[in-house]
Amino acid sequence: MNLEQYIALAGDTLQTITDFRRWGASRFAAAGLDFSQGQQQPRGEADALLAAALHLEPEDLGELGAARLLDREKTTIFKHFYQREILRRPAAYITGEAWFAGLRFSVDERVLIPRSLLEPFIEEGFAPWVEASQVRRILEIGTGSGCMAITLALRFPEAEVDAVDISADALSVAHANIRRYGLEDRVHLHQSDLFAALEGRRYDLILSNPPYVDAIAMAELTPEYRHEPRLALAAGEDGLDCLLPLLEQAPHHLEGGGVLVVETGDAEEALIRRRPDLPLIWLEHPAGGSGAFLVVAAADGGF
């Protein structure tokens, strides 16, 4: 189905903002889309796309529901809805923006859409394991859009933040977001495979949401997730291709008593099987479950 055919489905029945809200939500629900990268449900996704097309915020739509739309506005909305329903493109890539920890970030297909089990722990400053006043140097491995590095810089205003990614394309997106928040003097980007470009540097806090999707899960990804960079998702047969080297190398870059925090997602069980010796503290997410751990470096190195 092309765009013209998609628009023809609605005929001339859609005139107001409320009409488009109803139509989009109904279409998205019937299509069985995956909403886990965005608003989590059809109505929220339709509202996000509609608001972006009209240069509004989603919360404005209810008050303006009776407003009749211009033809050019309708065309833009249809283009957004078509990309979401027929092309299965994630809403954040269509609008070019996503939210993380209450902050707005620019995103596109060069980076993962911001989301992480670590979000509530960052907002809490990793208390009680991390004393904010003692944190002077922070590292984020696999920064993508830069959302976590920026959030960390704002949460720990006295700290310098290094943010690395193996992808030069991702670092371009991160650079734009760092400029957006005026943090060029405190958030420093490095193109690096894990710690390769950071020889001799040590940190009080290292954070990472690395690739951890195993081979079976990669083969079963929904179309929405196939728009995201494979490099940021795929992690080999058991999901540990990045996690294990990260754990091996991290002690050489942590100060004594420094903290490593890593999201493992569904690779949690595989990691426990492979490294039962590690003193990992599994973090309980406020919504339930884990999928992320914290480990404290010994004073003499190692974990």
Secondary structure as UniProt FT lines:
FT   HELIX           3..10
FT   TURN            11..12
FT   HELIX           17..31
FT   TURN            36..39
FT   HELIX           42..53
FT   TURN            54..55
FT   HELIX           58..60
FT   TURN            61..66
FT   HELIX           71..85
FT   HELIX           91..95
FT   STRAND          97..100
FT   TURN            101..102
FT   STRAND          103..106
FT   TURN            109..110
FT   TURN            117..118
FT   HELIX           119..123
FT   TURN            124..129
FT   HELIX           132..134
FT   STRAND          137..141
FT   TURN            144..145
FT   HELIX           147..155
FT   TURN            157..158
FT   STRAND          160..165
FT   HELIX           168..180
FT   TURN            181..182
FT   TURN            184..186
FT   STRAND          187..191
FT   TURN            194..197
FT   TURN            199..200
FT   STRAND          203..208
FT   HELIX           215..219
FT   TURN            223..224
FT   HELIX           225..227
FT   HELIX           230..232
FT   TURN            241..242
FT   HELIX           243..249
FT   HELIX           250..253
FT   STRAND          254..263
FT   HELIX           265..267
FT   HELIX           268..274
FT   TURN            276..277
FT   STRAND          281..282
FT   TURN            286..287
FT   STRAND          292..296
FT   TURN            299..300
//
